[in-house]
Amino acid sequence: MVAAILHGIILAFGLILPLGAQNVFVFNQGASQPKFRNAIPVIITASVCDTLLIVMAVLGVSMLVLTVPVLQTVIFLIGLLFLLYIGWSIWNSDPVSMTQKKEAMSIKKQIIFAMSVSLLNPHAILDTIGVIGTSSLSYHGLEKTGFTVACITVSWIWFLGLAIVGRIVGSLDSKGTFIKIINKVSAIIIWIVAVYIASQLLNIV
């Protein structure tokens, strides 16, 4: 059981550490929201989406994505369009809003964007299926449960910590200068991910 839990923790950290669209978006919201509680929706949404992907991968349900070419193409295409739009929105966001009472991004928009970078990110889906799903085949019963819970716990802790770090960075930048730079860098990273997805889409088609 201990070995399964440690395996889950190490594996989940290895997958979640790279600077992808999901991590960038959570950090960005932690930094750009006027109050930390306004970033909670994006933390919860990203964590719940990761939990869903992990459970589906362990149960083998998400393997359907790899066996149905049309479904895979649709997910890649929708994900590409959403990432392009998210990048554009972040690029044009105004850091001055941090000093005002209005939210930098509405709760509804946060949830939609967080869901799109989590569930419509083919790279994340394939990583979860290919790595976590495949690794879970080594375990059964309580060991598999321990492995799954460990992976899920890492996701929740990671996104919470990422938003907190973003908030600390944002609070030290009262004029919004650094956040403006973060927004531009975030948008560029998200667009790079979109270009990668576009290349994958061309390979499928």
C-alpha positions as CSV (number, residue, x, y, z in Angstrom):
1,M,0.0,0.0,0.0
2,V,2.8,2.4,1.0
3,A,4.6,1.7,-2.3
4,A,1.4,2.4,-4.3
5,I,0.8,5.7,-2.5
6,L,4.4,6.8,-3.0
7,H,4.3,5.8,-6.7
8,G,1.1,7.8,-7.1
9,I,2.6,10.9,-5.4
10,I,5.8,10.8,-7.5
11,L,4.0,10.1,-10.7
12,A,1.4,12.9,-10.2
13,F,4.1,15.4,-9.3
14,G,6.0,14.4,-12.4
15,L,3.0,15.0,-14.6
16,I,1.8,18.2,-13.0
17,L,5.1,20.1,-12.7
18,P,5.6,21.1,-16.3
19,L,4.5,24.6,-17.2
20,G,1.4,23.9,-19.2
21,A,-1.8,25.9,-20.0
22,Q,-3.6,24.6,-16.8
23,N,-0.8,25.6,-14.4
24,V,-0.3,29.0,-16.1
25,F,-4.0,29.8,-15.9
26,V,-4.3,28.8,-12.2
27,F,-1.2,30.9,-11.3
28,N,-2.4,33.8,-13.4
29,Q,-5.8,33.9,-11.6
30,G,-4.1,33.7,-8.2
31,A,-2.0,36.7,-9.2
32,S,-4.6,38.8,-11.0
33,Q,-7.6,38.5,-8.8
34,P,-8.1,41.4,-6.3
35,K,-8.8,39.0,-3.4
36,F,-7.6,35.4,-3.0
37,R,-11.1,34.1,-2.5
38,N,-12.0,35.2,-6.0
39,A,-9.5,32.6,-7.3
40,I,-11.0,29.7,-5.4
41,P,-13.4,28.8,-8.2
42,V,-10.5,28.2,-10.6
43,I,-8.7,26.1,-8.0
44,I,-11.7,23.9,-7.3
45,T,-12.6,23.6,-11.0
46,A,-9.0,22.6,-12.0
47,S,-8.8,20.1,-9.1
48,V,-12.2,18.5,-9.8
49,C,-11.4,18.2,-13.6
50,D,-8.0,16.5,-12.8
51,T,-9.8,14.2,-10.3
52,L,-12.3,13.3,-13.0
53,L,-9.5,12.6,-15.6
54,I,-7.5,10.5,-13.1
55,V,-10.6,8.4,-12.0
56,M,-11.5,7.9,-15.7
57,A,-8.0,6.8,-16.5
58,V,-7.8,4.4,-13.6
59,L,-11.2,2.9,-14.5
60,G,-10.2,2.6,-18.2
61,V,-13.1,4.7,-19.4
62,S,-10.9,7.4,-21.0
63,M,-9.3,4.8,-23.3
64,L,-12.3,5.5,-25.5
65,V,-10.6,8.8,-26.5
66,L,-7.8,6.8,-28.1
67,T,-10.0,4.2,-29.8
68,V,-12.5,6.7,-31.4
69,P,-10.6,8.9,-33.9
70,V,-13.5,11.2,-34.6
71,L,-13.9,11.9,-30.8
72,Q,-10.2,12.5,-30.5
73,T,-10.3,15.0,-33.4
74,V,-13.3,16.9,-32.0
75,I,-11.5,17.2,-28.6
76,F,-8.3,18.4,-30.2
77,L,-10.2,21.0,-32.3
78,I,-12.3,22.4,-29.5
79,G,-9.3,22.5,-27.2
80,L,-7.3,24.4,-29.9
81,L,-10.0,27.0,-30.3
82,F,-10.4,27.5,-26.5
83,L,-6.7,27.9,-25.9
84,L,-6.4,30.5,-28.7
85,Y,-9.3,32.5,-27.1
86,I,-8.0,32.1,-23.5
87,G,-4.6,33.3,-24.6
88,W,-6.2,36.3,-26.3
89,S,-8.3,37.1,-23.2
90,I,-5.3,36.9,-20.8
91,W,-3.1,39.0,-23.2
92,N,-5.7,41.8,-23.2
93,S,-6.6,41.6,-19.5
94,D,-6.1,44.8,-17.5
95,P,-4.0,44.5,-14.4
96,V,-5.2,47.9,-13.2
97,S,-8.5,46.1,-12.2
98,M,-6.6,44.7,-9.2
99,T,-6.7,48.0,-7.5
100,Q,-10.4,48.3,-8.1
101,K,-13.4,46.5,-6.6
102,K,-14.4,44.7,-9.7
103,E,-13.1,41.2,-10.4
104,A,-10.3,40.6,-12.9
105,M,-12.3,37.7,-14.3
106,S,-15.8,36.6,-13.4
107,I,-16.5,33.3,-11.6
108,K,-18.4,32.0,-14.6
109,K,-15.6,32.8,-16.9
110,Q,-13.0,31.3,-14.5
111,I,-14.9,28.0,-14.4
112,I,-15.4,27.8,-18.1
113,F,-11.8,28.6,-18.9
114,A,-10.5,26.3,-16.1
115,M,-12.6,23.5,-17.5
116,S,-11.4,24.1,-21.0
117,V,-7.6,24.1,-20.2
118,S,-8.2,20.9,-18.1
119,L,-10.7,18.8,-20.0
120,L,-10.0,20.1,-23.5
121,N,-6.2,19.9,-23.3
122,P,-5.4,16.8,-25.4
123,H,-1.8,16.7,-24.0
124,A,-3.1,16.5,-20.4
125,I,-5.7,13.9,-21.4
126,L,-3.2,11.7,-23.2
127,D,-0.7,12.0,-20.3
128,T,-3.3,11.0,-17.8
129,I,-4.5,8.0,-19.8
130,G,-1.1,6.9,-20.9
131,V,0.9,7.3,-17.7
132,I,-1.5,7.2,-14.7
133,G,-4.0,4.9,-16.4
134,T,-1.3,2.5,-17.5
135,S,0.5,2.6,-14.1
136,S,-2.6,1.8,-12.2
137,L,-2.8,-1.5,-14.0
138,S,-0.1,-2.7,-11.6
139,Y,-2.3,-2.4,-8.6
140,H,-5.6,-4.0,-7.4
141,G,-8.0,-3.4,-4.6
142,L,-6.9,-1.2,-1.8
143,E,-3.5,-0.6,-3.5
144,K,-5.2,0.8,-6.6
145,T,-7.4,3.0,-4.4
146,G,-4.4,4.3,-2.5
147,F,-2.6,5.0,-5.8
148,T,-5.6,6.9,-7.2
149,V,-6.2,8.9,-4.0
150,A,-2.5,9.9,-3.9
151,C,-2.6,11.2,-7.5
152,I,-5.8,13.2,-6.8
153,T,-4.4,14.6,-3.5
154,V,-1.3,15.9,-5.3
155,S,-3.5,17.7,-7.8
156,W,-5.6,19.5,-5.2
157,I,-2.5,20.5,-3.1
158,W,-0.6,21.7,-6.2
159,F,-3.3,23.9,-7.6
160,L,-4.0,25.5,-4.2
161,G,-0.3,26.1,-3.7
162,L,0.1,27.5,-7.2
163,A,-2.7,30.0,-6.7
164,I,-1.2,31.0,-3.3
165,V,2.2,31.7,-4.9
166,G,0.4,33.7,-7.6
167,R,-1.4,35.7,-5.0
168,I,1.8,36.5,-3.1
169,V,3.4,37.7,-6.4
170,G,0.3,39.7,-7.2
171,S,0.2,41.4,-3.8
172,L,3.8,42.6,-4.1
173,D,2.9,44.3,-7.4
174,S,0.4,47.0,-6.5
175,K,1.0,48.9,-9.8
176,G,0.3,45.8,-11.9
177,T,3.5,46.1,-13.8
178,F,4.8,42.6,-13.1
179,I,1.3,41.1,-13.5
180,K,1.1,42.7,-16.9
181,I,4.3,40.9,-17.8
182,I,2.9,37.6,-16.3
183,N,-0.2,38.0,-18.4
184,K,1.8,38.4,-21.6
185,V,4.1,35.4,-20.8
186,S,1.0,33.3,-19.8
187,A,-0.7,34.1,-23.1
188,I,2.4,33.2,-25.1
189,I,2.8,29.8,-23.2
190,I,-0.9,29.0,-23.8
191,W,-0.5,29.9,-27.5
192,I,2.5,27.6,-27.8
193,V,0.4,24.8,-26.3
194,A,-2.2,25.6,-28.9
195,V,0.4,25.4,-31.7
196,Y,1.4,22.0,-30.4
197,I,-2.2,20.8,-30.3
198,A,-2.6,22.1,-33.9
199,S,0.4,20.0,-35.0
200,Q,-1.1,16.9,-33.3
201,L,-4.5,17.6,-35.0
202,L,-2.8,17.7,-38.4
203,N,-1.2,14.3,-37.7
204,I,-4.6,12.8,-36.8
205,V,-6.3,14.3,-39.9
